[in-house]
Amino acid sequence: MPMKTRSFFLLLFGLSSWVVSTSFNSQPGNPDAIVGVWKTGEGTAMVRIYKNGEKYQGKIVWLKEPNDPETGKPKIDKNHPEEASRTRPILGLVNVWGFVAADKNVWEEGSIYDPKNGNTYSCTIKMTGPNSIDVRGFIGVSLIGRSDTWTRQVAK
């Protein structure tokens, strides 16, 4: 086979493989794949993500240190900007909300609340494997933010 013909077929094969893989990767994933219990990257909390209507949200269901070392009582949301919310417990607190499945393995339009500093951030979640998600909180543009990898907790 002449070199030009061989190159043409290699190019054609490569292009057709790219088209097939691109169309496969653009197929919608399972939007409920995010549902479950996830341990934060620091390992200090677990968040149960669940579907609420058409959106996804999550609440804190486990804390490595559930009690405040200063008081010995359950940790409360003492850094919340609204004074009325500063006595609510951290355990059971909804801290991620408003997510919609946007693309295969991506959830957007959500928010995340950090009880450590009392701030709320825009957030996106990307599933990077069956048992890991990349949670990215940001202000304004997602390029300016911070990511954390959460790990799915499998029932034993």
Stockholm file with secondary structure:
# STOCKHOLM 1.0

chainA/1-156         MPMKTRSFFLLLFGLSSWVVSTSFNSQPGNPDAIVGVWKTGEGTAMVRIYKNGEKYQGKIVWLKEPNDPETGKPKIDKNHPEEASRTRPILGLVNVWGFVAADKNVWEEGSIYDPKNGNTYSCTIKMTGPNSIDVRGFIGVSLIGRSDTWTRQVAK
#=GR chainA/1-156 SS CCHHHHHHHHHHHHHHHHHHHHHHHTSCCCGGGGCEEEECTTSSEEEEEEEETTEEEEEEEEESSCBCTTTSSBCBCTTCSSGGGTTSBSTTCEEEEEEEEEETTEEEEEEEEETTTTEEEEEEEEEEETTEEEEEEESSSTTSEEEEEEEECCCC
#=GC SS_cons         CCHHHHHHHHHHHHHHHHHHHHHHHTSCCCGGGGCEEEECTTSSEEEEEEEETTEEEEEEEEESSCBCTTTSSBCBCTTCSSGGGTTSBSTTCEEEEEEEEEETTEEEEEEEEETTTTEEEEEEEEEEETTEEEEEEESSSTTSEEEEEEEECCCC
//
